[in-house]
Every structure is written in C-alpha cells, then in structure tokens.
C-alpha cells in the first residue's frame, strides 16, 4: 500500500514538472548552459536577449538571457561569455580588435574537426563564415553583404591556400563545383567536411 502511494506521488510530481518544462521552451527558452570568461558554468535555460534584431536568425552581437532552475534570470553579452549551448546548438564568442575597439559577437558552430566552421548572422540577413584549423587564428571567409565581400582574386587565393592539404577540394574549387564568389551556404559545410575526411584518411 505504501509503495502504491509513493508511485502515485512520483507520477503526480512528473506530471506537474512536464508543463513547466514545456512552457519554458514554448516561450523561447531552451535547455542549455553558459560558460563565462572566468570559466564558470551556469546550467538551465537559454533564449535570445530582448534587443536581438528582428531579422537575425541566431544570436549575434547582442546578448542572451539565461534562467536557472529557480527562475533567476541573468543577461549575458558576448564580451563576458566564452561559449553557450541552446538546445542542440553551440555558440562561441569571437573577438576582433581594431585599435582600442573590440568587436565581440556570438558565432554558431557548424562543423568540428581538423578544420572547424562557424557562422555569424548579422543585420539584414547578412552572414559571415569563420574557418579555424587547429590552434591557428580564425579566418574570415565570406559574407553575402556586398559591402563586406572580399576582392574575388583574394578570395580564391585564400581558399586555395587554406585547403591546400586536400587535392580533392582544390580541384572542386578550380573547376567551379564549389562556388568561391558569392558562396552558396550549402557549399561551405561540404568543403570543410570533405577537407576533414581527406586529412583524417591520409596515411
């Protein structure tokens, strides 16, 4: 009899906890965590900050909101965050210094491997790609914003140099299979994934 009462109590607790979890997600909150610059980890729920641009697909130069299991909320901006996870998506903070000014934004992790790929979504549906090999610095790849697009010759030279360890990718860049100018969104992950397989399979 005591066992049945405990079982009923467990079921009731489970039923009461489910709506809370679903309600949090329906309002934009997703299970996740935030890692600060100091290395502290906050686990709970994450969502976009109030001032995220309406046409931004993901969190970019603006902040994110965090809520722990007790409902305590914290607003985080890129300069104070090392990385964060929202649902099944991971973001890291990219920083660039120009004189005394520091540009800090969140970039979404798309591919992880010998070469990693990240993407940044900005204003007016613009986006930028970032490549990183090993411990090297990030390399800016492309943007669909005409004002930020590199000189075409420079783009091709850079890409041929960056993917030089994989002849298969180089060939596809040369023959136009992978579009270098006004890069298609789908081409970038394919190039990086092919490069990673190429490098890993080398004897």
N, C-alpha and C positions, 0 to 999 in steps of 0.2 A: 504493500500500500504506500509506504514511504517512497519507494522507488518510482511509482506512478506519479506521485505528487511532484517529485523532483523533475521528472521527464516533462510534465505539463508546464512547470515553471521555466524550464530550459526552452521549450517551444515558444512560450509567450515572450521571453526575452529576445529570441531570434526574430520573431515577427515584429516586435517593436523597433528593433535595430535596423531592419531592412528599409523601411520607409525613410528613415533619417539619412541613410547612405544614398538611396536613390534620389532623394530630394536635393542633396548636396550636389550630385552630379548633374541633375536637370537644370540647376541654376548656373551651370558653367564650371562648377568645382569638380576637379578630377583628382583621384588618389595620386599622391606624389610626394616629393621631398625637395628641399632646398639646401644646397651646400654653400655656406658663406665663404668670403675671402679668408676668414680666420680658420676655416676648416670645420666649423660646427655644422651639424646636420639637423634639419628640422623636418620631421615626418608628419604628414597629414593630408591636406587637400590644397591644390593649387589652381588658380584661374588668372585670366588676364586682368591687368590693372584697369581702373576706371578711365584712364586717359589714353587707352590704346586707340590708334587711328581706326576709323570705321572700316576702311578698305584693307587693313593689314590682315593677312591670312594668319600669321602667327605673331607671337610677342616679339618685338624688335627693340627699338631704342627706348621704349617705355618700360615701366615696371610690371611686376606681377604681384598678385595677392596670395598670401598663404594663410591657412586656417588649421589650427591643431585640433585634436580630438575634443578639447574642452571649449572650442569655439572662439579661442583667442586669435585675432587676426593681425598680421604684420604685412606691411607693404615693402617690397624689395625692389631696388633699382639695379641695373646692370653693374655699375662700378663696385657694388658691395656683394655680388654673387659670383661664385666660381662656376657653378652649374646647377641645373634643376631638372627634375623629371615631372612630367604631367601626363598621366595615363601611361601610354606606351611610347611617348616621345621624350627625347632627351635634348636639352639645350645647354650650351656653354656660353660664357661671356667672352667676346672678342674685344680687345682693346687696341686702339691705334693712337699714337701720339704725334701731334703736329705742333711743334713749338711748346707752348705751355698748355695747349688744349689737348684733352684726352677724349677720344670718341669711343664710347663703350656701348655695345649692343648685344642682344641675345642672338645666337645663330643655332639653327636646328641641325642636329647630327643626322646625316642620311646614310652614310656608308662608313664602316670602321674596318681598318686593315692596315697593311703596309702603307697604303695611301688612304687617308680619310677625307670624307667630303661633308661639307656643311653648307647650309643655305641661309641667307638673311632676306627677310621680306620687309620692304620699306613702304614709303608712301606711294600712292597712286599705282599700286600693283607692281611696283618695281622689285627686282630681286638681285642678289649678288651671290656668287658661289665662292667658296673658300676651299682650297686644297691644302693638305698637310701631309708631308712624308716624314715618318719617324720623328726625330726631335727638331726638325727644321722649322723655320717660321712659316706662318700661313702665307699662301699665295692667292691673291685676288684673281679670279678667273674671268667673270663676265657679268654684265648687267643688261637688263632689257630697257634701261633708261638711256636714251641716246646721249645725254649729257655726260654719262659715266663710261660709255663704251670706249675701249682701248682702240688705238690705231690697228687696222686689220693685220698689217705685216707683223706688228709687235705681238699680237695675239697668237698668230701661228708659230712664230719663232719661240715664244714662251712655252706653248703647248708641246711642240716637238722636243724641246729640251727637257721638260718636266716628265714626259712619258717615254724618254729615250730607252729605258731599260726593257721596254716591251715592243718589239718589232711589229707585232700584230696590230697594236693600237696606232703606231706610227703610220703603218700602211693605210689604215682606215681614215686617218686624218688627211693623208696625202691624196687619197682617191675620192674624198668627199663623203664617205659613208658616215663619218662623224662630222657634223657641221661645226665649223670653227667660228664663222661670222654669224652673229645673231643666233647664238647657240640654242638648240631646242632643249627644253627642260629634261626630256627623257634621255638625251644623249649623254649628259654629264654622269649620272649614276652608272650607265652602261660602260662608259670609258674607264671609270675608276674601278668598277668590279672586274672588268676584263684585265686591267693592269694588275690588280691584286692576285688574280688567278695565275697570270703569266709569271709574276715574280715568285710566287709560292711554289709553282711547279718547276722552276728552274733547278737543275742539279747543283 
